[in-house]
């Protein structure tokens, strides 16, 4: 399919790069377990607290390795012992919205119990909503396409604005992202789509700021694309994004360097994150990213290389004085239990977890744990 990366491509094109995870249904099942899922399975591993304090919170999302409620809860219990933040990142439920279901009902039914679970565990909450196609930045949301609709339509923009407003008012996140990988959308999608997203995201920000002065607003950018790693190797930065989304108070970062031509984690420049700010003092946080622990065609990797990447990741975060870092998946994705459809690129992102599909730790988990035990600096 046009715009979808093929396994074995060492340096994928811009058109195929994007958020690797679509909104996974079924989290409503957490409604039945909120009151009884705070039991700890594991304490952080064998790392020490040596080194300086960290400026950033650390966390994951609730995506399970497969649709098994007990396994999903076990994974959350396991990672919440080594986290002080959580992220919810997804596309709006367009099918239900277009069918006329009220956004209030959808947020309460699908998301509220999970947000409450994170709050009960003392985790700060990041919410990121994606108005485009998380798996194919050349395209609009698959659900909108199925219905013959488009984000360029005023009515669809109004639905997105309303959903963002309701999600903020009900879930009350500490941080709210209103679009993902805006620079990549600008480079890959039709100009009409990008212009529509720029309009609706700024309008949504104004809606939310009119009633909520506390939540910190942001968009995310794709770091590898900003450095030219997905195209012509020419650094392009993200100055256009700062100009197009002037409401942002912090900047989200997306980076998958193993898909961007880096063969060794140590080759990632030390200012890979910091340079994007171009001298600004604005906070930055990694809202998605990682490094595969297995080889994928021409992409050669291993558990040790993933471990070395995570060590490099923490250096990049320290250099940028980042405020948060998230792995969207704590576990690998069980492709046997969840076979992807033909042409899907999910396989490229199936082995980013710090534990495997049965929650068995990989070497990278020890790096995460050692970093988590570093004292978090006051005020962060």
C-alpha positions in Angstrom: 0.0 0.0 0.0 1.3 3.5 -0.9 2.7 5.2 2.2 3.3 2.0 4.2 6.9 1.0 5.0 8.1 -2.4 3.9 10.1 -4.5 6.4 13.6 -4.6 5.2 13.9 -0.9 4.2 16.8 0.5 6.2 16.0 4.1 5.7 12.2 4.5 5.2 10.6 7.4 3.3 8.8 10.2 5.0 5.4 9.0 3.8 5.4 5.9 6.0 6.6 7.2 9.3 4.2 7.9 12.1 2.6 6.9 15.4 2.9 3.1 15.5 -0.2 2.5 17.5 -3.8 3.2 16.7 -6.4 3.5 19.4 -6.9 0.0 20.8 -10.5 -0.8 21.8 -11.5 -2.7 24.9 -10.0 -0.6 27.7 -13.6 -0.2 28.9 -12.9 -3.5 30.7 -10.9 -1.6 33.2 -14.2 -0.4 34.6 -14.5 -3.7 36.4 -11.0 -3.6 37.9 -10.2 -0.1 39.0 -10.8 -0.8 42.7 -8.6 -3.9 42.8 -5.6 -3.5 40.7 -3.0 -1.7 42.8 -1.1 -4.8 43.8 2.6 -4.6 43.0 4.0 -7.5 40.9 7.6 -6.2 40.7 9.8 -3.6 42.2 12.4 -1.8 40.0 15.3 -4.0 39.1 18.9 -4.1 40.0 19.9 -0.6 39.0 21.4 1.9 41.4 20.6 5.5 42.0 24.0 6.7 41.0 24.4 9.8 38.9 22.7 13.2 39.0 19.0 13.7 39.5 16.7 13.5 36.5 14.6 16.4 35.3 12.0 14.2 33.6 9.1 12.0 34.6 9.1 8.5 33.2 6.1 6.4 32.0 4.2 4.2 29.6 0.8 3.7 28.1 -1.7 1.0 28.9 -1.4 -0.9 25.6 -1.4 -4.6 26.4 0.6 -7.3 24.5 -2.7 -8.9 23.5 -6.3 -8.6 24.5 -6.2 -10.4 27.8 -7.6 -8.3 30.6 -5.6 -10.0 33.4 -2.4 -9.7 31.4 -3.1 -6.0 30.7 -3.6 -5.3 34.4 -0.5 -7.3 35.3 1.5 -5.2 32.8 0.1 -1.9 34.3 0.9 -3.1 37.8 4.4 -4.0 36.7 5.2 -0.8 34.9 3.5 1.5 37.4 6.2 0.5 40.0 8.8 2.1 37.7 6.9 5.2 36.5 5.7 8.5 37.8 3.6 9.4 34.7 1.3 7.8 32.2 0.2 8.7 28.7 -3.0 8.1 26.8 -2.4 8.6 23.0 -5.0 7.8 20.4 -7.2 9.0 17.5 -10.7 10.0 18.3 -13.4 7.3 18.0 -14.5 8.6 14.6 -16.9 5.7 13.9 -18.9 6.4 17.0 -18.8 10.1 16.7 -20.0 10.0 13.1 -22.8 7.6 14.3 -24.0 10.3 16.6 -22.7 9.1 20.0 -22.1 12.0 22.3 -18.4 12.5 23.1 -19.2 12.7 26.8 -20.5 9.1 26.7 -17.5 7.9 24.7 -14.9 9.5 27.1 -16.7 8.2 30.2 -17.2 4.7 28.8 -13.9 4.2 27.2 -11.3 6.3 28.9 -12.3 7.6 32.3 -11.7 4.4 34.3 -8.2 4.1 32.9 -7.4 7.7 33.8 -8.7 7.2 37.3 -6.5 4.1 37.6 -3.5 6.1 36.7 -4.5 8.8 39.2 -4.9 6.2 41.9 -1.4 5.1 41.3 -0.1 8.6 41.7 0.9 9.1 38.0 0.8 12.4 36.3 -1.3 12.2 33.1 -0.4 13.1 29.6 -3.3 13.0 27.0 -2.4 13.1 23.3 -5.1 13.2 20.6 -4.3 12.6 17.0 -6.5 14.2 14.3 -4.7 12.4 11.4 -3.6 8.8 10.6 -1.2 7.5 13.1 0.1 4.7 10.9 0.3 6.6 7.6 1.0 10.3 7.6 0.2 10.6 3.9 -3.4 9.9 4.7 -6.3 11.0 6.9 -7.8 8.7 9.5 -8.9 5.4 8.1 -12.2 5.8 9.9 -12.9 9.1 8.2 -11.9 7.6 4.8 -14.3 4.7 5.4 -17.1 7.1 5.9 -16.1 9.3 3.0 -15.4 12.2 5.3 -12.4 14.5 5.8 -10.8 16.7 8.5 -11.0 19.5 5.9 -14.8 19.6 6.4 -16.0 22.2 9.0 -18.4 19.6 10.5 -15.6 17.1 11.1 -13.4 19.9 12.6 -16.2 20.7 15.0 -16.4 17.1 16.0 -12.7 17.1 16.8 -12.8 20.3 18.7 -15.8 19.0 20.8 -14.1 15.7 21.5 -10.9 17.5 22.6 -12.8 19.8 24.9 -14.8 17.0 26.5 -11.8 14.8 26.9 -10.0 17.6 28.7 -13.0 18.5 30.9 -13.6 14.9 32.0 -10.2 13.3 32.1 -8.5 16.5 33.4 -5.0 15.6 32.2 -2.0 17.5 33.4 -0.7 17.8 29.8 -2.7 17.8 26.6 -1.4 17.3 23.1 -3.7 18.3 20.3 -1.8 16.9 17.3 1.0 14.4 16.7 4.0 14.7 14.4 2.8 18.0 12.8 6.0 18.5 10.8 5.7 15.0 9.3 2.0 15.6 8.4 3.1 18.8 6.7 5.7 17.0 4.7 3.7 13.9 3.8 0.0 14.7 3.7 -1.8 16.8 1.1 -1.5 20.5 1.9 -5.2 20.8 2.3 -5.1 18.3 5.1 -2.2 20.0 6.9 -3.9 23.4 6.6 -7.1 21.9 8.1 -5.3 20.3 10.9 -3.5 23.6 11.7 -6.8 25.4 11.8 -8.7 22.8 13.9 -5.9 22.4 16.4 -5.5 26.1 17.0 -9.3 26.4 17.4 -9.3 23.4 19.8 -6.6 25.0 21.8 -8.6 28.3 22.1 -11.7 26.3 23.1 -9.8 24.5 25.9 -7.9 27.6 27.1 -11.2 29.4 27.5 -12.2 27.0 30.3 -9.0 25.4 31.5 -6.1 27.6 32.4 -4.1 24.8 34.1 -3.5 22.1 31.5 -0.2 22.5 29.6 -0.9 22.4 25.8 1.4 21.0 23.1 1.8 19.2 19.8 4.5 16.7 19.0 7.0 16.7 16.1 8.9 13.9 14.5 12.6 14.3 15.4 14.1 12.0 12.8 12.2 13.9 10.0 13.3 17.3 11.5 16.9 16.2 11.1 16.4 15.0 7.5 17.0 11.4 8.4 13.9 10.2 6.5 14.5 12.2 3.4 17.5 14.2 2.1 19.7 14.2 5.2 19.3 18.0 5.4 18.4 19.4 8.8 15.1 21.3 8.6 14.2 21.9 12.3 10.7 22.7 13.5 10.5 26.5 13.3 7.4 26.3 11.1 5.7 24.2 13.8 6.4 26.9 16.4 4.9 29.5 14.1 1.9 27.4 13.1 1.0 26.4 16.7 1.8 29.5 18.8 -0.3 28.2 21.7 2.2 25.4 22.6 3.8 25.6 26.1 5.9 22.5 25.6 7.0 20.3 22.7 6.4 16.6 22.3 9.0 14.5 20.5 8.6 11.4 18.4 11.7 9.4 17.5 12.5 5.9 16.2 16.1 6.2 15.2 16.5 2.5 14.2 14.1 3.3 11.4 15.9 6.5 10.4 19.2 5.1 9.3 21.0 4.9 12.6 22.8 1.5 12.9 24.3 2.2 16.3 22.6 4.0 19.2 25.8 5.8 20.0 25.7 7.5 16.6 22.7 9.6 17.6 23.9 13.2 18.1 24.0 14.4 21.7 21.9 17.4 20.8 19.3 15.4 18.9 16.5 16.7 21.0 17.9 20.0 22.2 18.7 21.4 18.8 15.0 21.5 17.8 14.4 24.3 20.3 16.8 26.6 18.6 17.6 28.4 21.8 14.2 28.4 23.3 13.7 27.6 27.0 10.5 25.6 26.2 10.1 22.2 27.9 10.4 19.1 25.7 9.3 15.5 26.4 9.5 12.3 24.4 5.9 11.2 23.8 6.8 8.2 21.8 9.8 6.3 20.5 12.1 3.4 21.0 14.4 0.8 19.4 13.5 -2.7 18.3 15.2 -5.5 20.2 15.1 -7.9 17.2 16.3 -7.6 13.6 13.7 -6.7 11.0 14.9 -7.4 7.5 17.8 -5.1 6.7 17.5 -3.5 10.1 19.9 -5.3 12.4 19.3 -5.1 16.1 19.4 -7.2 19.3 18.4 -6.9 23.0 21.9 -5.5 23.7 21.5 -2.8 21.1 18.1 -1.8 22.5 19.7 -1.6 26.0 22.4 0.7 24.6 19.8 2.8 22.9 18.0 3.4 26.2 21.3 4.4 27.7 21.8 6.9 24.9 18.1 8.0 25.2 18.7 9.1 28.8 21.8 11.1 27.8 19.7 12.9 25.2 17.0 13.6 27.8 19.6 15.0 30.2 21.2 17.2 27.6 17.8 18.7 26.7 16.6 19.0 30.3 13.5 17.1 29.2 10.4 17.0 31.4 9.1 13.5 30.5 9.8 10.4 28.5 7.3 7.7 27.5 7.5 4.3 25.9 4.0 3.8 24.3 4.5 0.1 24.8 5.9 -1.4 28.0 5.5 -4.9 26.5 6.1 -6.3 23.0 3.1 -6.7 20.8 1.9 -10.3 20.4 1.6 -10.6 16.6 0.5 -14.2 16.9 -2.5 -13.3 19.0 -3.2 -10.1 17.1 -2.3 -10.8 13.5 -1.9 -7.5 11.6 -3.9 -6.9 8.4 -2.1 -7.2 5.1 0.2 -4.3 4.5 0.3 -3.2 8.1 3.6 -1.8 9.5 2.8 -2.8 13.1 5.5 -5.5 12.9 8.2 -2.8 12.7 7.1 -1.6 16.2 6.2 -4.9 17.8 9.5 -5.4 19.7 10.0 -2.0 21.4 8.8 -3.3 24.8 11.1 -3.4 27.8 9.6 -6.8 28.6 8.3 -9.4 26.1 4.7 -10.5 25.5 4.8 -12.6 28.7 6.2 -9.8 30.8 9.7 -11.3 30.9 12.3 -8.5 31.3 14.7 -7.6 28.5 18.2 -6.1 29.3 16.9 -2.6 28.6 14.6 -2.7 31.6 17.6 -2.5 33.9 18.7 0.7 32.3 15.2 2.1 32.7 15.1 1.1 36.4 18.5 2.5 37.2 17.4 5.8 35.7 14.1 5.8 37.5 15.9 5.4 40.8 17.7 8.7 40.2 16.0 11.3 42.3 13.7 13.5 40.3 14.5 17.2 40.7 12.0 19.2 42.6 9.6 21.2 40.5 9.7 18.8 37.5 
